[in-house]
Amino acid sequence: MSLVVVMMVVAAAAVVSCGASPLPVRVSPQASLQDRLKAAHALLAHSPLIDGHNDLPWNLRRLLHNKLNSFNLSSDLTMEDPWRTSQFSHTDLPRLRKGQVAAQFWSVRVPCEAQYLNTVQVLLEQVDVVKRMVAASGGNTALTLSSQEVMALFERGVVASLMGVEGGHGLAGSMGVVRSLYDLGVRYITLTHDCHTPWAESAESNGFPPNTAGLTPYGKEMVREMNRVGVMIDLSHTSVATSRDVLATSRAPVIFSHAAARVLCHNARNIPDDVVTALVDNGGLMMISFSPDLLTCGQPATIADVVAHINHVRTMAGVDYVGIGAGYDGFNSTPKELPDVTSYPHLFAELLRDATWSLQDLKKLAGLNLLRVMAKVEQVRDELSGELPSEEIIPIHDIDSRWPCRYRFASLPPLPHT
């Protein structure tokens, strides 16, 4: 973590400690649930909780067609239609505050069926809906662009909103789109969703044509350009071959924004142990999803299952390489005791039952690990600032048969001398 971010973490803790909230204390593992919850609340009041993935923006399209005139994130959506009856609705600002979420990455995604069609348009519409959602919140949340801004907003008691693009198919194979998305505020890009791209292989094909395993040469160039621009690379949904290729290519730490351990649930989206341990050399982060599909392969899940996946990553890689990416609003069944975004203190109260978790370890899990990764990605961006933008164009043979309806730029003859 950069010195600036470390200093801001300390400063934020000092500012909050001047208020009414008690200083965090490591309670006994045998303490009552009530006492452990008090300790968890104190911990999260002094150190930021950052969740890596939330699918509310997609629900805004799915349920409201992105029409926000009757929607306010600051409202109690448990009392409003269509949210109060939707099994996919777990999030609003009152509940984020109750859950002591300091920063939330909103998933900006488009369906794979839009690939080779109007995918960039739909993606930009999702960026727009996140920005409008944040702007209409009355200052209760603010769009955030850096690790330093996350800490500054935490100090002020404002929930930080960040954007992550879920699915490289939304880029239409264009370096220019990557750069433009960064300028619009996107801070991570998930290289694939549940379909392959012409340059990266997904863990799930879902009927889409097969692709070359892992990254193509153009895919490796795309990774290098993301490093240069300062976008975090998210390997959730990617195949194991893609993950290994990225880890061998990227100069910056990578993340899995919402994933789980394959040894505990053999789902193609989950991460095998050799990739988990490779995060140590990369300096990256695996953020644990709360989706029962990933925790228990679709069986009813509990808070103990979330803890088991967190502990497995801690065992394989260390406490510096695990975080939280619940994925609320993206599944219709939640783990027992974790029904929505109010539940994070209960997770930390459960972890406090384990004497091997120190308060500093819990702070790292909550958000300091992600701040470290963000700061390092920003550092790599600054180190590469002297390099020119990549002007590579995706090879025509990778897309010609799949994307016939597109404008083809032809070389023009030189202008005549006058």
Secondary structure, DSSP 8 states (H G I E B T S, - for coil): --HHHHHHHHHHHHHHHTSSS-------TTS-HHHHHHHHHHHHHHS--EEEEE-HHHHHHHHHTT--TT--TTS-GGGSTTGGG-TT----HHHHHHTT-SEEEEEEE--GGGTTTTHHHHHHHHHHHHHHHHHTTTTSEEE--SHHHHHHHHHHT-EEEEEEEE-GGGGTT-HHHHHHHHHHTEEEEES-SSS--SSB-BS--TT-----SSB-HHHHHHHHHHHHHT-EEE-TTB-HHHHHHHHHH-SS-EEEEEE-BTTTS--TTSB-HHHHHHHHHHT-EEEE---HHHHSTTS--BHHHHHHHHHHHHHHT-GGGEEE---BTS-S---BT--SGGGHHHHHHHHTTSTT--HHHHHIIIIIHHHHHHHHHHHHHHHTTTS--------HHHHTTT--SS------------
